[in-house]
Amino acid sequence: MNQVLRKAMQRSDDYVIEMDYSDAQGNQTHRVVSPIRFMGSRRFLGLCLCREQPRQFQLSRCKNLRLVPADQILMPVPMS
């Protein structure tokens, strides 16, 4: 997981992350995120392209991370 995030951070013009995310209440959403930086060992800061705002994501709540070429993403991205 961290390797995928690092690659997206290092090549932010080329890649974004698609993932399933569970919030604190257990609600699951599918997100497209441009990761910015790690915030300790348990979370990262990223620009959520669904909400068009920076968000903090708990790594333990992230599932099915996938590296996606940024040029395949059209803004705004619907959140599902």
BAPADO-869068 format. One line per 8 residues: for each residue z, y, x of C-alpha. Coordinates in Angstrom, 3 decimals. Layout:
N
Z/Y/X; ...
***
This chain:
80
0.000/0.000/0.000; 0.984/2.492/2.716; -2.252/1.841/4.634; -4.343/2.723/1.580; -2.332/5.907/1.045; -2.563/6.872/4.726; -6.330/6.464/4.736; -6.650/8.649/1.623
-4.355/11.270/3.219; -6.263/11.285/6.504; -9.672/11.442/4.820; -8.780/13.535/1.771; -12.323/14.893/1.396; -13.667/11.347/1.170; -11.111/9.314/-0.802; -8.683/9.395/-3.707
-6.373/6.699/-5.073; -6.612/4.987/-8.434; -3.398/3.287/-9.531; -1.203/2.183/-12.384; 2.061/4.091/-12.520; 5.288/3.501/-14.445; 7.484/6.520/-15.126; 11.298/6.494/-15.222
11.234/5.384/-18.879; 8.865/2.492/-18.118; 5.779/4.084/-19.690; 2.650/2.976/-17.850; -0.357/5.165/-17.158; -3.506/4.820/-15.101; -3.753/7.702/-12.607; -6.206/9.128/-10.122
-4.357/10.865/-7.296; -5.216/12.696/-4.106; -2.204/11.850/-1.903; -0.897/14.720/0.243; 2.059/13.405/2.248; 4.893/10.931/2.303; 8.304/12.219/1.298; 10.586/9.803/3.069
10.016/6.082/2.788; 10.161/5.760/-1.005; 7.835/8.393/-2.440; 4.795/10.538/-1.821; 3.477/13.880/-2.973; 0.007/13.876/-4.472; -2.284/15.959/-6.607; -2.579/14.114/-9.909
-6.197/14.642/-10.936; -5.314/13.663/-14.511; -2.699/16.393/-14.950; -4.314/18.696/-12.369; -0.883/19.345/-10.825; 1.080/18.164/-7.798; 3.428/15.304/-8.597; 5.902/13.108/-6.738
5.318/9.370/-7.074; 7.892/6.651/-6.406; 6.197/3.945/-4.338; 8.101/1.218/-6.196; 6.480/2.343/-9.471; 2.908/2.282/-8.104; 0.819/-0.828/-8.767; -2.808/-1.843/-8.217
-3.602/0.920/-5.708; -7.288/1.194/-4.990; -9.149/3.482/-2.606; -12.027/5.234/-4.418; -14.737/7.453/-2.920; -13.956/11.006/-4.029; -17.571/11.703/-4.938; -17.301/9.114/-7.745
-14.603/11.127/-9.546; -15.449/13.828/-12.064; -12.800/16.401/-12.970; -10.811/16.499/-15.123; -9.905/12.819/-15.066; -8.603/11.489/-18.374; -5.195/9.799/-18.102; -4.981/6.437/-19.776
***
